[in-house]
């Protein structure tokens, strides 16, 4: 039975829940993303180009966002993509995925689905067999964020 | 066992680049959410995915909590010989799932 009291108690607990959400956990910042990229790249220069990161520029629901990374490479034993990494700026953690591939992949391509907690910059970094690093970035606007909202 | 969906062509020409698509049912609980009592929900994710082709590793990915629920991973490989592709997902709380697909290469 729905009584006035129950409704009030429900409203109070909802408010309490909302209060807890706003004490949100530490988020990845541009600085922590740069640190995460540095960990992968080391002292090598990170150049723009060769990599194409496809991500919708406007996302309605941050819970599943399709993305595709493709890297220009002949994919021969001498010249191939060794790894593809994806980083983000404002999720709780800067890393998204780190994939290792080799000449047997035939093409430097990777697709997956990620969460976006906020409108932010997403960066894809490719490591080539000659030790060089290339990147591409996309700014995404998110209307419904993922990760931080509570279930139920 | 978690439900999986694997898409690998049944047949391919030798040397052809084939697309491989994988999907596995998993919550990918981030560890950053709280239940309605305000208690933190512990992290429970798949953290590693490995694909082998006739026993040889061709693809490996480390996943982080930013990967959406029911992880979808698509990549490619060169069809070298007929045989088996094996897919293995491992993660928190001893999670492990293995799936196989066979391919005939002409």
gemmi code that builds the backbone of each chain (N, CA, C; Angstrom):
import gemmi

chains = {
    "A": [
        ("UNK", (0.837, -1.196, 0.000), (0.000, 0.000, 0.000), (0.876, 1.251, 0.000)),
        ("UNK", (0.495, 2.226, -0.792), (1.285, 3.457, -0.841), (0.684, 4.473, 0.106)),
        ("UNK", (1.342, 4.669, 1.219), (0.875, 5.697, 2.159), (1.740, 6.936, 1.982)),
        ("UNK", (1.246, 7.991, 2.550), (1.982, 9.260, 2.502), (3.362, 9.057, 3.139)),
        ("UNK", (3.382, 8.259, 4.261), (4.642, 8.066, 4.977), (5.664, 7.360, 4.073)),
        ("UNK", (5.181, 6.278, 3.408), (6.091, 5.522, 2.537), (6.691, 6.414, 1.458)),
        ("UNK", (5.819, 7.232, 0.909), (6.281, 8.114, -0.168), (7.369, 9.035, 0.358)),
        ("UNK", (7.133, 9.576, 1.574), (8.109, 10.504, 2.159), (9.428, 9.798, 2.438)),
        ("UNK", (9.331, 8.567, 2.981), (10.561, 7.811, 3.279), (11.326, 7.545, 1.988)),
        ("UNK", (10.565, 7.162, 0.961), (11.186, 6.902, -0.342), (11.904, 8.136, -0.863)),
        ("UNK", (11.241, 9.257, -0.783), (11.820, 10.497, -1.286), (13.091, 10.836, -0.518)),
        ("UNK", (13.057, 10.605, 0.810), (14.217, 10.923, 1.645), (15.402, 10.044, 1.260)),
        ("UNK", (15.129, 8.741, 1.048), (16.249, 7.848, 0.737), (16.809, 8.154, -0.652)),
        ("UNK", (15.932, 8.566, -1.551), (16.400, 8.956, -2.887), (17.335, 10.157, -2.786)),
        ("UNK", (16.930, 11.114, -1.966), (17.722, 12.326, -1.795), (19.086, 11.963, -1.213)),
        ("UNK", (19.057, 11.019, -0.221), (20.307, 10.595, 0.406), (21.203, 9.943, -0.641)),
        ("UNK", (20.567, 9.115, -1.482), (21.318, 8.443, -2.551), (21.961, 9.453, -3.477)),
        ("UNK", (21.166, 10.461, -3.854), (21.669, 11.480, -4.765), (22.853, 12.206, -4.144)),
        ("UNK", (22.749, 12.440, -2.830), (23.827, 13.104, -2.115), (25.124, 12.326, -2.228)),
        ("UNK", (24.994, 10.981, -2.115), (26.191, 10.146, -2.180), (26.813, 10.186, -3.564)),
        ("UNK", (25.961, 10.288, -4.592), (26.489, 10.308, -5.954), (27.368, 11.537, -6.158)),
        ("UNK", (26.903, 12.646, -5.602), (27.631, 13.883, -5.866), (29.024, 13.863, -5.230)),
        ("UNK", (29.232, 12.993, -4.199), (30.584, 12.827, -3.654), (31.270, 11.849, -4.608)),
        ("UNK", (31.465, 12.291, -5.847), (31.896, 11.350, -6.871), (33.367, 10.978, -6.691)),
        ("UNK", (33.748, 9.769, -7.153), (35.134, 9.346, -7.028), (36.051, 10.195, -7.899)),
        ("UNK", (37.317, 10.117, -7.590), (38.299, 10.869, -8.371), (38.173, 10.507, -9.835)),
        ("UNK", (38.268, 11.488, -10.714), (38.146, 11.236, -12.142), (39.496, 11.416, -12.803)),
        ("UNK", (39.640, 10.726, -13.913), (40.841, 10.941, -14.701), (40.820, 12.367, -15.200)),
        ("UNK", (41.922, 13.014, -15.199), (42.026, 14.390, -15.659), (42.938, 14.378, -16.874)),
        ("UNK", (42.981, 15.486, -17.627), (43.939, 15.513, -18.733), (45.342, 15.126, -18.264)),
        ("UNK", (45.694, 15.505, -17.024), (47.036, 15.200, -16.516), (47.236, 13.702, -16.336)),
        ("UNK", (46.222, 13.022, -15.754), (46.401, 11.590, -15.528), (46.340, 10.830, -16.854)),
        ("UNK", (45.598, 11.385, -17.838), (45.606, 10.756, -19.159), (46.990, 10.892, -19.785)),
        ("UNK", (47.569, 12.077, -19.655), (48.914, 12.275, -20.200), (49.902, 11.322, -19.538)),
        ("UNK", (49.741, 11.104, -18.220), (50.627, 10.191, -17.503), (50.465, 8.769, -18.034)),
        ("UNK", (49.191, 8.376, -18.284), (48.926, 7.020, -18.789), (49.518, 6.846, -20.189)),
        ("UNK", (49.449, 7.900, -21.008), (50.011, 7.835, -22.361), (51.538, 7.756, -22.273)),
        ("UNK", (52.097, 8.541, -21.366), (53.550, 8.575, -21.159), (54.059, 7.181, -20.801)),
        ("UNK", (53.279, 6.465, -19.989), (53.657, 5.127, -19.543), (53.825, 4.188, -20.742)),
        ("UNK", (52.986, 4.389, -21.771), (53.021, 3.538, -22.959), (54.097, 4.012, -23.931)),
        ("UNK", (54.124, 5.328, -24.139), (54.989, 5.898, -25.170), (56.432, 6.034, -24.694)),
        ("UNK", (56.614, 6.290, -23.405), (57.958, 6.507, -22.873), (58.500, 7.829, -23.371)),
        ("UNK", (59.747, 7.849, -23.771), (60.360, 9.113, -24.189), (60.208, 9.353, -25.693)),
        ("UNK", (59.634, 8.380, -26.415), (59.471, 8.531, -27.864), (58.472, 9.652, -28.165)),
        ("UNK", (58.640, 10.354, -29.283), (57.679, 11.410, -29.622), (56.353, 10.798, -30.099)),
        ("UNK", (55.264, 11.451, -29.726), (53.936, 11.006, -30.151), (53.485, 11.926, -31.272)),
        ("UNK", (53.399, 11.377, -32.491), (53.062, 12.207, -33.643), (51.616, 12.006, -34.066)),
        ("UNK", (51.047, 13.038, -34.684), (49.677, 12.932, -35.194), (49.725, 12.367, -36.601)),
        ("UNK", (48.764, 11.521, -36.943), (48.681, 10.981, -38.296), (48.667, 9.462, -38.279)),
        ("UNK", (48.513, 8.871, -39.424), (48.476, 7.422, -39.642), (47.313, 6.720, -38.949)),
        ("UNK", (46.827, 7.287, -37.854), (45.766, 6.656, -37.085), (44.452, 7.383, -37.349)),
        ("UNK", (43.376, 6.625, -37.509), (42.053, 7.236, -37.620), (41.171, 6.650, -36.529)),
        ("UNK", (40.703, 7.512, -35.652), (39.786, 7.090, -34.592), (38.392, 7.546, -34.992)),
        ("UNK", (37.481, 6.590, -35.183), (36.104, 6.953, -35.533), (35.222, 6.753, -34.315)),
        ("UNK", (34.580, 7.834, -33.954), (33.732, 7.852, -32.765), (32.670, 8.892, -33.067)),
        ("UNK", (31.401, 8.632, -32.756), (30.405, 9.678, -33.055), (30.711, 10.939, -32.261)),
        ("UNK", (30.617, 12.126, -32.867), (30.935, 13.357, -32.147), (29.882, 13.724, -31.101)),
        ("UNK", (28.658, 13.234, -31.312), (27.588, 13.499, -30.349), (26.995, 12.159, -29.923)),
        ("UNK", (27.061, 11.873, -28.627), (26.604, 10.590, -28.123), (25.447, 10.822, -27.172)),
        ("UNK", (24.349, 10.091, -27.394), (23.210, 10.280, -26.516), (23.399, 9.509, -25.215)),
        ("UNK", (23.891, 8.284, -25.323), (24.033, 7.427, -24.148), (25.481, 6.973, -23.997)),
        ("UNK", (26.121, 7.439, -22.937), (27.529, 7.127, -22.732), (27.811, 5.700, -22.292)),
        ("UNK", (26.760, 4.887, -22.080), (26.994, 3.517, -21.606), (27.612, 2.609, -22.658)),
        ("UNK", (27.253, 2.785, -23.907), (27.895, 2.025, -24.977), (28.118, 2.939, -26.162)),
        ("UNK", (29.367, 3.172, -26.432), (29.735, 4.024, -27.551), (30.665, 3.210, -28.460)),
        ("UNK", (30.217, 2.976, -29.688), (31.029, 2.199, -30.630), (32.190, 3.049, -31.115)),
        ("UNK", (33.320, 2.432, -31.227), (34.457, 3.148, -31.788), (35.296, 2.208, -32.633)),
        ("UNK", (35.989, 2.797, -33.586), (36.853, 2.007, -34.455), (38.169, 2.750, -34.643)),
        ("UNK", (39.258, 2.000, -34.561), (40.569, 2.578, -34.801), (41.146, 1.881, -36.010)),
        ("UNK", (41.625, 2.635, -37.004), (42.353, 1.989, -38.076), (43.666, 2.721, -38.282)),
        ("UNK", (44.703, 1.929, -38.532), (46.054, 2.460, -38.651), (46.581, 2.115, -40.033)),
        ("UNK", (47.121, 3.119, -40.710), (47.724, 2.894, -42.030), (49.018, 2.129, -41.836)),
        ("UNK", (49.075, 0.937, -42.400), (50.297, 0.149, -42.273), (50.258, -0.989, -43.280)),
        ("UNK", (51.390, -1.332, -43.902), (51.388, -2.463, -44.831), (51.258, -3.808, -44.108)),
        ("UNK", (51.449, -3.818, -42.798), (51.344, -5.027, -41.970), (52.247, -6.162, -42.483)),
        ("UNK", (53.482, -5.840, -42.769), (54.474, -6.852, -43.127), (55.307, -7.156, -41.878)),
        ("UNK", (56.064, -8.266, -41.869), (56.886, -8.560, -40.684), (57.851, -7.418, -40.347)),
        ("UNK", (58.289, -6.650, -41.365), (59.240, -5.562, -41.096), (58.541, -4.276, -40.655)),
        ("UNK", (57.308, -4.090, -41.108), (56.626, -2.834, -40.847), (55.158, -3.111, -40.522)),
        ("UNK", (54.854, -3.177, -39.232), (53.470, -3.466, -38.852), (53.093, -2.717, -37.571)),
        ("UNK", (51.808, -2.805, -37.249), (51.299, -2.193, -36.025), (51.478, -3.211, -34.897)),
        ("UNK", (52.176, -2.791, -33.860), (52.403, -3.700, -32.730), (51.275, -3.609, -31.701)),
        ("UNK", (50.788, -2.393, -31.491), (49.758, -2.229, -30.459), (48.882, -1.019, -30.730)),
        ("UNK", (47.646, -1.100, -30.253), (46.713, 0.026, -30.317), (46.198, 0.267, -28.901)),
        ("UNK", (46.318, 1.489, -28.435), (45.836, 1.839, -27.094), (44.795, 2.935, -27.215)),
        ("UNK", (43.820, 2.911, -26.325), (42.829, 3.988, -26.303), (42.796, 4.593, -24.893)),
        ("UNK", (42.780, 5.910, -24.850), (42.753, 6.629, -23.577), (41.624, 7.646, -23.583)),
        ("UNK", (41.177, 8.017, -22.366), (40.163, 9.059, -22.264), (40.536, 10.015, -21.151)),
        ("UNK", (39.835, 11.147, -21.149), (40.218, 12.241, -20.278), (39.449, 12.257, -18.959)),
        ("UNK", (38.161, 11.926, -19.000), (37.331, 12.212, -17.823), (36.601, 11.016, -17.221)),
        ("UNK", (36.846, 9.797, -17.686), (36.303, 8.643, -16.976), (37.110, 8.501, -15.686)),
        ("UNK", (36.653, 7.647, -14.734), (37.432, 7.504, -13.496), (38.872, 7.048, -13.750)),
        ("UNK", (39.094, 6.270, -14.800), (40.451, 5.815, -15.123), (40.778, 6.209, -16.564)),
        ("UNK", (42.034, 6.565, -16.833), (42.383, 7.030, -18.183), (42.465, 5.935, -19.240)),
        ("UNK", (42.739, 4.688, -18.846), (42.885, 3.617, -19.844), (41.535, 3.066, -20.272)),
        ("UNK", (41.436, 2.679, -21.529), (40.218, 2.035, -22.030), (40.529, 0.612, -22.477)),
        ("UNK", (41.447, 0.493, -23.430), (41.834, -0.829, -23.926), (43.254, -0.733, -24.485)),
        ("UNK", (43.986, -1.828, -24.338), (45.316, -1.928, -24.946), (45.346, -3.237, -25.704)),
        ("UNK", (45.479, -3.155, -27.031), (45.460, -4.376, -27.842), (46.827, -4.600, -28.469)),
        ("UNK", (47.253, -5.853, -28.486), (48.516, -6.213, -29.142), (48.179, -7.010, -30.390)),
        ("UNK", (48.736, -6.591, -31.511), (48.527, -7.358, -32.726), (49.857, -7.467, -33.461)),
        ("UNK", (49.845, -8.093, -34.603), (51.096, -8.259, -35.330), (50.830, -8.361, -36.814)),
        ("UNK", (51.853, -8.736, -37.590), (51.673, -8.816, -39.046), (50.560, -9.776, -39.449)),
        ("UNK", (50.265, -10.755, -38.613), (49.220, -11.717, -38.966), (47.824, -11.109, -38.952)),
        ("UNK", (47.685, -9.911, -38.409), (46.366, -9.267, -38.386), (45.939, -8.844, -39.796)),
        ("UNK", (46.907, -8.613, -40.698), (46.559, -8.231, -42.064), (46.255, -6.756, -42.219)),
        ("UNK", (45.600, -6.170, -41.213), (45.339, -4.730, -41.215), (45.308, -4.232, -39.771)),
        ("UNK", (45.704, -3.003, -39.601), (45.736, -2.432, -38.251), (44.396, -1.862, -37.880)),
        ("UNK", (43.503, -2.720, -37.437), (42.133, -2.297, -37.196), (41.599, -2.917, -35.914)),
        ("UNK", (40.816, -2.133, -35.181), (40.234, -2.619, -33.927), (38.909, -1.891, -33.697)),
        ("UNK", (37.874, -2.657, -33.348), (36.603, -2.032, -32.977), (36.191, -2.530, -31.609)),
        ("UNK", (35.579, -1.659, -30.833), (35.032, -2.075, -29.548), (33.953, -1.075, -29.134)),
        ("UNK", (33.443, -1.259, -27.915), (32.436, -0.319, -27.400), (32.898, 0.147, -26.031)),
        ("UNK", (32.847, 1.462, -25.804), (33.341, 1.975, -24.535), (32.283, 2.780, -23.792)),
        ("UNK", (32.620, 3.104, -22.536), (31.756, 3.962, -21.717), (32.361, 5.356, -21.685)),
        ("UNK", (31.487, 6.351, -21.651), (31.954, 7.720, -21.520), (31.213, 8.368, -20.367)),
        ("UNK", (31.958, 8.803, -19.339), (31.333, 9.379, -18.154), (30.992, 10.849, -18.342)),
        ("UNK", (31.497, 11.449, -19.399), (31.292, 12.877, -19.590), (31.709, 13.254, -21.013)),
        ("UNK", (31.364, 14.448, -21.418), (31.879, 14.962, -22.698), (33.381, 15.123, -22.539)),
        ("UNK", (34.121, 14.607, -23.466), (35.572, 14.610, -23.285), (36.314, 14.260, -24.559)),
        ("UNK", (37.647, 14.233, -24.440), (38.527, 13.906, -25.538), (38.918, 12.431, -25.415)),
        ("UNK", (38.880, 11.712, -26.517), (39.315, 10.312, -26.544), (40.500, 10.241, -27.503)),
        ("UNK", (41.547, 9.541, -27.089), (42.764, 9.465, -27.899), (43.112, 8.016, -28.222)),
        ("UNK", (43.446, 7.756, -29.474), (43.951, 6.435, -29.862), (45.432, 6.578, -30.182)),
        ("UNK", (46.225, 5.654, -29.662), (47.671, 5.675, -29.897), (48.065, 4.344, -30.525)),
        ("UNK", (48.824, 4.410, -31.617), (49.298, 3.180, -32.257), (50.805, 3.098, -32.126)),
        ("UNK", (51.278, 1.893, -31.794), (52.717, 1.651, -31.695), (53.119, 0.829, -32.914)),
        ("UNK", (54.053, 1.334, -33.709), (54.491, 0.598, -34.899), (55.761, -0.198, -34.588)),
        ("UNK", (56.058, -1.152, -35.485), (57.199, -2.032, -35.238), (58.538, -1.294, -35.272)),
        ("UNK", (58.572, -0.100, -35.890), (59.840, 0.639, -35.900), (60.017, 1.484, -34.634)),
        ("UNK", (59.082, 1.333, -33.681), (59.218, 2.033, -32.403), (58.603, 3.413, -32.382)),
        ("UNK", (57.923, 3.810, -33.472), (57.302, 5.128, -33.487), (55.865, 5.038, -32.978)),
        ("UNK", (55.373, 6.161, -32.473), (54.012, 6.226, -31.943), (53.217, 7.288, -32.686)),
        ("UNK", (51.990, 6.951, -33.071), (51.122, 7.859, -33.808), (49.783, 7.926, -33.107)),
        ("UNK", (49.095, 9.070, -33.258), (47.835, 9.199, -32.530), (46.775, 9.955, -33.319)),
        ("UNK", (45.565, 9.817, -32.824), (44.435, 10.594, -33.335), (43.493, 10.835, -32.165)),
        ("UNK", (42.808, 11.964, -32.173), (41.901, 12.237, -31.061), (40.571, 12.779, -31.555)),
        ("UNK", (39.529, 12.527, -30.747), (38.180, 12.972, -31.090), (37.557, 13.597, -29.841)),
        ("UNK", (36.903, 14.734, -30.019), (36.146, 15.334, -28.922), (34.711, 14.844, -29.009)),
        ("UNK", (34.211, 14.307, -27.917), (32.867, 13.731, -27.910), (31.992, 14.491, -26.931)),
        ("UNK", (30.762, 14.740, -27.341), (29.781, 15.349, -26.433), (28.805, 14.259, -26.011)),
        ("UNK", (28.608, 14.098, -24.712), (27.759, 13.039, -24.176), (26.577, 13.666, -23.460)),
        ("UNK", (25.361, 13.191, -23.782), (24.201, 13.758, -23.083), (23.803, 12.932, -21.863)),
        ("UNK", (23.900, 11.585, -21.938), (23.659, 10.756, -20.743), (24.963, 10.043, -20.428)),
        ("UNK", (25.528, 10.333, -19.271), (26.838, 9.791, -18.933), (26.756, 8.362, -18.413)),
        ("UNK", (27.883, 7.664, -18.451), (27.970, 6.294, -17.938), (28.827, 6.285, -16.692)),
        ("UNK", (29.003, 5.099, -16.146), (29.961, 4.796, -15.070), (29.520, 5.249, -13.696)),
        ("UNK", (29.049, 6.473, -13.565), (28.935, 7.019, -12.220), (27.533, 6.931, -11.641)),
        ("UNK", (26.535, 6.776, -12.462), (25.192, 6.732, -11.900), (24.975, 5.383, -11.213)),
        ("UNK", (24.117, 5.386, -10.188), (23.908, 4.182, -9.410), (22.808, 3.326, -10.004)),
        ("UNK", (22.886, 2.011, -9.780), (21.864, 1.128, -10.339), (20.531, 1.306, -9.622)),
        ("UNK", (19.459, 0.912, -10.257), (18.133, 0.909, -9.655), (17.597, 2.292, -9.567)),
    ],
    "B": [
        ("UNK", (28.399, -20.602, -17.489), (29.306, -20.050, -18.499), (28.628, -18.877, -19.205)),
        ("UNK", (29.388, -17.877, -19.361), (28.870, -16.665, -20.006), (28.503, -16.967, -21.452)),
        ("UNK", (27.464, -16.321, -21.926), (27.075, -16.506, -23.329), (27.995, -15.703, -24.232)),
        ("UNK", (28.374, -16.322, -25.330), (29.259, -15.624, -26.266), (28.671, -15.664, -27.661)),
        ("UNK", (29.125, -14.737, -28.470), (28.706, -14.667, -29.863), (29.974, -14.429, -30.665)),
        ("UNK", (30.292, -15.365, -31.553), (31.528, -15.249, -32.331), (31.155, -15.220, -33.805)),
        ("UNK", (31.765, -14.320, -34.535), (31.513, -14.269, -35.969), (32.838, -14.409, -36.724)),
        ("UNK", (33.036, -15.613, -37.291), (34.228, -15.895, -38.086), (33.735, -16.552, -39.370)),
        ("UNK", (34.228, -16.140, -40.546), (33.760, -16.818, -41.763), (34.105, -18.307, -41.734)),
        ("UNK", (33.184, -19.138, -42.261), (33.412, -20.587, -42.248), (34.526, -20.976, -43.202)),
        ("UNK", (34.555, -20.290, -44.348), (35.604, -20.584, -45.319), (36.268, -19.286, -45.754)),
        ("UNK", (37.507, -19.413, -46.185), (38.230, -18.239, -46.675), (39.298, -18.710, -47.640)),
        ("UNK", (39.726, -17.789, -48.504), (40.826, -18.106, -49.420), (42.135, -17.894, -48.680)),
        ("UNK", (43.142, -18.653, -49.025), (44.434, -18.510, -48.369), (44.983, -17.099, -48.597)),
        ("UNK", (45.392, -16.454, -47.531), (45.942, -15.103, -47.643), (44.916, -13.998, -47.516)),
        ("UNK", (43.652, -14.366, -47.463), (42.577, -13.371, -47.350), (42.542, -12.790, -45.925)),
        ("UNK", (42.229, -11.493, -45.839), (42.078, -10.878, -44.513), (40.640, -11.089, -44.063)),
        ("UNK", (40.464, -11.758, -42.934), (39.107, -12.020, -42.459), (38.817, -11.197, -41.207)),
        ("UNK", (37.550, -10.810, -41.083), (37.125, -10.040, -39.912), (36.635, -11.000, -38.843)),
        ("UNK", (37.016, -10.746, -37.611), (36.575, -11.562, -36.490), (35.850, -10.651, -35.516)),
        ("UNK", (34.622, -11.049, -35.158), (33.848, -10.241, -34.209), (33.506, -11.102, -33.012)),
        ("UNK", (33.695, -10.590, -31.820), (33.388, -11.357, -30.614), (32.564, -10.512, -29.646)),
        ("UNK", (31.665, -11.197, -28.974), (30.820, -10.543, -27.975), (30.632, -11.543, -26.844)),
        ("UNK", (30.714, -11.074, -25.606), (30.492, -11.972, -24.473), (29.601, -11.255, -23.463)),
        ("UNK", (28.673, -12.015, -22.865), (27.795, -11.364, -21.888), (28.535, -11.240, -20.558)),
        ("UNK", (28.684, -10.016, -20.112), (29.353, -9.744, -18.838), (28.994, -8.331, -18.399)),
        ("UNK", (28.727, -8.177, -17.093), (28.321, -6.870, -16.554), (29.382, -5.786, -16.683)),
        ("UNK", (30.650, -6.163, -16.597), (31.757, -5.192, -16.556), (31.486, -4.142, -15.469)),
        ("UNK", (31.276, -4.624, -14.248), (31.020, -3.713, -13.120), (32.279, -2.896, -12.850)),
        ("UNK", (32.149, -1.581, -12.913), (33.345, -0.725, -12.923), (34.083, -0.637, -11.593)),
        ("UNK", (33.346, -0.826, -10.469), (33.967, -0.607, -9.170), (33.852, 0.845, -8.725)),
        ("UNK", (33.175, 1.653, -9.546), (33.020, 3.068, -9.195), (31.582, 3.415, -8.829)),
        ("UNK", (30.708, 2.386, -8.827), (29.305, 2.688, -8.533), (28.984, 2.302, -7.092)),
        ("UNK", (27.857, 2.824, -6.600), (27.402, 2.505, -5.251), (26.001, 1.935, -5.339)),
        ("UNK", (25.660, 1.032, -4.382), (24.286, 0.520, -4.375), (23.396, 1.545, -3.665)),
        ("UNK", (22.098, 1.226, -3.537), (21.200, 2.250, -2.971), (21.379, 2.445, -1.462)),
        ("UNK", (22.277, 1.654, -0.843), (22.625, 1.914, 0.548), (23.911, 2.734, 0.631)),
        ("UNK", (24.437, 3.096, -0.507), (25.652, 3.909, -0.519), (26.929, 3.102, -0.415)),
        ("UNK", (26.780, 1.753, -0.447), (27.966, 0.901, -0.350), (28.605, 0.751, -1.742)),
        ("UNK", (29.912, 0.795, -1.791), (30.592, 0.661, -3.080), (30.398, -0.757, -3.625)),
        ("UNK", (30.098, -0.866, -4.906), (29.965, -2.170, -5.554), (31.364, -2.552, -6.065)),
        ("UNK", (31.896, -3.709, -5.627), (33.267, -4.039, -6.023), (33.417, -4.262, -7.518)),
        ("UNK", (34.600, -3.997, -8.022), (34.886, -4.154, -9.443), (34.770, -5.618, -9.853)),
        ("UNK", (34.168, -5.866, -10.994), (34.080, -7.219, -11.547), (34.096, -7.091, -13.066)),
        ("UNK", (35.275, -7.174, -13.648), (35.378, -6.990, -15.097), (36.164, -8.131, -15.748)),
        ("UNK", (36.039, -8.212, -17.062), (36.929, -9.064, -17.842), (38.153, -8.204, -18.120)),
        ("UNK", (39.332, -8.712, -17.778), (40.508, -7.861, -17.938), (41.415, -8.287, -19.086)),
        ("UNK", (41.210, -9.501, -19.600), (42.091, -9.946, -20.678), (41.330, -10.790, -21.696)),
        ("UNK", (41.612, -10.535, -22.967), (41.034, -11.315, -24.050), (42.182, -11.748, -24.955)),
        ("UNK", (42.241, -13.045, -25.259), (43.319, -13.552, -26.109), (42.706, -14.421, -27.203)),
        ("UNK", (43.200, -14.261, -28.434), (42.747, -15.108, -29.534), (43.948, -15.848, -30.114)),
        ("UNK", (43.819, -17.160, -30.239), (44.876, -17.948, -30.861), (44.338, -18.618, -32.119)),
        ("UNK", (45.235, -18.786, -33.100), (44.880, -19.396, -34.385), (45.796, -20.605, -34.524)),
        ("UNK", (45.220, -21.794, -34.474), (45.991, -23.044, -34.457), (47.097, -22.992, -33.403)),
        ("UNK", (46.721, -22.513, -32.213), (47.648, -22.510, -31.084), (48.582, -21.318, -31.018)),
        ("UNK", (48.599, -20.504, -32.068), (49.497, -19.356, -32.081), (48.723, -18.080, -31.782)),
        ("UNK", (49.231, -17.285, -30.853), (48.509, -16.072, -30.476), (48.519, -15.048, -31.609)),
        ("UNK", (47.338, -14.544, -31.974), (47.275, -13.538, -33.033), (46.752, -12.197, -32.529)),
        ("UNK", (46.078, -12.207, -31.386), (45.523, -10.952, -30.876), (45.359, -11.058, -29.362)),
        ("UNK", (45.628, -9.938, -28.679), (45.480, -9.909, -27.224), (45.045, -8.512, -26.835)),
        ("UNK", (44.106, -8.395, -25.912), (43.673, -7.072, -25.480), (43.476, -7.044, -23.976)),
        ("UNK", (44.013, -5.991, -23.358), (43.757, -5.747, -21.935), (42.573, -4.807, -21.861)),
        ("UNK", (41.554, -5.192, -21.110), (40.366, -4.355, -20.995), (40.368, -3.631, -19.653)),
        ("UNK", (39.803, -2.453, -19.641), (39.699, -1.657, -18.424), (38.217, -1.396, -18.153)),
        ("UNK", (37.875, -0.844, -16.957), (36.450, -0.636, -16.659), (35.730, 0.265, -17.662)),
        ("UNK", (36.453, 1.024, -18.464), (35.811, 1.910, -19.441), (35.244, 1.151, -20.636)),
        ("UNK", (35.465, -0.171, -20.698), (34.846, -0.950, -21.769), (33.396, -1.233, -21.372)),
        ("UNK", (32.485, -1.037, -22.315), (31.057, -1.175, -22.029), (30.697, -2.604, -21.628)),
        ("UNK", (29.564, -2.753, -20.942), (29.058, -4.071, -20.573), (28.929, -4.935, -21.826)),
        ("UNK", (29.039, -6.242, -21.659), (29.011, -7.193, -22.770), (30.075, -6.831, -23.816)),
        ("UNK", (31.338, -6.978, -23.420), (32.436, -6.496, -24.271), (32.377, -7.029, -25.703)),
        ("UNK", (32.459, -6.089, -26.632), (32.497, -6.400, -28.060), (33.894, -6.045, -28.547)),
        ("UNK", (34.545, -6.998, -29.184), (35.874, -6.739, -29.733), (35.901, -7.291, -31.151)),
        ("UNK", (36.284, -6.454, -32.094), (36.399, -6.893, -33.477), (37.785, -6.565, -33.984)),
        ("UNK", (38.379, -7.526, -34.699), (39.720, -7.336, -35.245), (39.829, -8.181, -36.507)),
        ("UNK", (41.023, -8.330, -37.026), (41.145, -9.087, -38.268), (42.362, -9.989, -38.205)),
        ("UNK", (42.403, -10.947, -39.117), (43.579, -11.795, -39.236), (43.674, -12.298, -40.672)),
        ("UNK", (44.851, -12.776, -41.034), (45.040, -13.344, -42.355), (44.763, -14.839, -42.266)),
        ("UNK", (43.890, -15.332, -43.148), (43.581, -16.762, -43.164), (44.813, -17.500, -43.700)),
        ("UNK", (45.506, -18.220, -42.831), (46.744, -18.890, -43.251), (46.523, -20.368, -43.522)),
        ("UNK", (45.737, -21.026, -42.671), (45.527, -22.468, -42.824), (44.208, -22.849, -42.182)),
        ("UNK", (43.649, -23.985, -42.621), (42.429, -24.480, -41.986), (42.750, -24.824, -40.540)),
        ("UNK", (41.784, -24.664, -39.682), (42.052, -24.999, -38.284), (41.076, -24.340, -37.341)),
        ("UNK", (41.561, -24.119, -36.129), (40.703, -23.642, -35.057), (41.175, -22.300, -34.528)),
        ("UNK", (40.223, -21.426, -34.321), (40.498, -20.181, -33.623), (39.946, -20.350, -32.214)),
        ("UNK", (40.769, -20.036, -31.218), (40.296, -20.151, -29.850), (40.272, -18.763, -29.215)),
        ("UNK", (39.184, -18.498, -28.495), (39.000, -17.200, -27.859), (38.937, -17.423, -26.362)),
        ("UNK", (39.684, -16.635, -25.608), (39.673, -16.811, -24.158), (39.540, -15.463, -23.463)),
        ("UNK", (38.571, -15.395, -22.566), (38.353, -14.181, -21.762), (38.659, -14.537, -20.313)),
        ("UNK", (39.416, -13.720, -19.616), (39.641, -13.950, -18.198), (39.448, -12.632, -17.461)),
        ("UNK", (39.090, -12.745, -16.164), (38.829, -11.511, -15.436), (38.733, -11.701, -13.943)),
        ("UNK", (38.131, -10.713, -13.294), (38.023, -10.694, -11.836), (37.202, -11.872, -11.324)),
        ("UNK", (37.407, -12.198, -10.060), (36.678, -13.272, -9.374), (36.797, -14.599, -10.117)),
        ("UNK", (37.956, -14.843, -10.678), (38.240, -16.116, -11.336), (37.463, -16.332, -12.622)),
        ("UNK", (36.948, -15.258, -13.226), (36.163, -15.420, -14.449), (37.019, -15.959, -15.588)),
        ("UNK", (36.481, -16.966, -16.275), (37.183, -17.516, -17.425), (36.172, -18.125, -18.382)),
        ("UNK", (36.310, -17.819, -19.663), (35.422, -18.392, -20.673), (36.253, -18.661, -21.925)),
        ("UNK", (35.963, -19.798, -22.567), (36.698, -20.156, -23.778), (35.696, -20.544, -24.843)),
        ("UNK", (35.988, -20.142, -26.066), (35.100, -20.460, -27.181), (35.975, -20.787, -28.391)),
        ("UNK", (35.445, -21.640, -29.278), (36.231, -21.992, -30.459), (35.431, -21.799, -31.732)),
        ("UNK", (36.129, -21.578, -32.816), (35.493, -21.514, -34.128), (36.434, -22.206, -35.111)),
        ("UNK", (35.861, -22.911, -36.059), (36.720, -23.565, -37.043), (36.604, -22.833, -38.376)),
        ("UNK", (37.681, -22.892, -39.131), (37.710, -22.222, -40.424), (38.365, -23.160, -41.438)),
        ("UNK", (37.803, -23.160, -42.648), (38.388, -23.940, -43.723), (39.029, -22.973, -44.711)),
        ("UNK", (40.309, -23.147, -44.951), (41.035, -22.259, -45.860), (41.387, -23.022, -47.134)),
        ("UNK", (40.974, -22.443, -48.247), (41.235, -23.118, -49.525), (42.399, -22.461, -50.251)),
    ],
}
model = gemmi.Model(1)
for chain_id, residues in chains.items():
    chain = gemmi.Chain(chain_id)
    for i, (resn, *xyz) in enumerate(residues, 1):
        res = gemmi.Residue()
        res.name, res.seqid = resn, gemmi.SeqId(i, " ")
        for name, pos in zip(("N", "CA", "C"), xyz):
            atom = gemmi.Atom()
            atom.name, atom.element = name, gemmi.Element(name[0])
            atom.pos, atom.b_iso = gemmi.Position(*pos), 0.0
            res.add_atom(atom)
        chain.add_residue(res)
    model.add_chain(chain)
structure = gemmi.Structure()
structure.add_model(model)
structure.setup_entities()
